[in-house]
């Protein structure tokens, strides 16, 4: 009898058939949640991949963009330095803003 029971269970369709992008029939909250999690993982992987290629110091990033970013950073640091030397900000504010710019 156990053989008959196993064979009939194997023939029944599973709620995971067609996962992760099934038609939505026969699923429940588990398959829906798993589909959303799978989609989120794919989107995060694409974002990390594009960040590695085109982000700061990326492989395919235009070198002119790096030069412009470095020039803007130097200008902002000099402006911050002059504000600190003139007494417009405290040392704590200066160090906090400088750390934020340098990151």
N, C-alpha and C positions, 0 to 999 in steps of 0.2 A: 504493500500500500504506500509506503514512503516514496517509492519510485514514481508512482502515479501522481502523488502530491507535488513532487519537485518538477515534473514535466509540465504540469498545468500552471505552476507559478512562473516558470520560465517563458511561457507563451503569452502571458499577460503583458500588456504595454506598461511601461514605467512612466512615471511623471517626469523623469529625466531624459526621455527620448527627445531628441532634437535640441537639447540644451546646448549652448546658452541662448540661442535666438529662436526659440520655438514659437508656435503661433499663439501661445497663451492659453490654450485649452487644456484642461486637466492639471494644470499646475497649481501650486498653492504659494503661500508667502515665502517658503524656503527657496523655491525655484526663482521667484521674482527677486528676492534679495540677492541670491547668487548671481543672477543676470546683471543686476545693478552693480554689484561688487566687481564682477568680471569686466564690465564696461569701464568702471572707474580705474581699474588697474591698467587697462589698455590706454586710456587717456593720459594717465600719469606717465606711463612708459614713453608715449609719443612726446609729451612735454619735456621730459628729461633728455630724450634724444635730440630734440630741436634746440634745447638749451646748450647741450654739449657742442652742437654744430655751429650755432649762430649767436650764442650768448657771449658775455664778456670773455675775452681770450679764447673764443671758439675757433674751431678748425677752419670754417668757411666764412668767418666774419670779415667784413671789409676792413682793411688796415687803416683806412682813413677814419673810420668810426672810432678806432682805438686812439688815434692821435687827437681827435676832437674831444674825446672823453678825458684824456689826460690833460689837455689844455684847460678844459673847464674845471677840472679838479684843482689844478695849480692856481687858477684864478680865484676859486672859492676859498682855498686855503690862505691865499695872501689877503683876501678881504677879511677873513676870520682873524688872521693874525693882527691886522691893523685895528680891528674893532677891540681886540683884547688889549693891545698896547695903549689904546686911547682910553681905556677904563670903562668901556660901554658894557662889558660883561665880566662875570666872575671867572675865576680860574676853573671852577667845576664846569660851568657852562662851556667854556672854551675847550676843555679836554673832552667833554661829551660830544660836542659838535665836530671836533677834529677827528675823533674816533669814528664817528658816523660817516664823515666824508672819505676817510681813508679806506673804509671797507669796500 
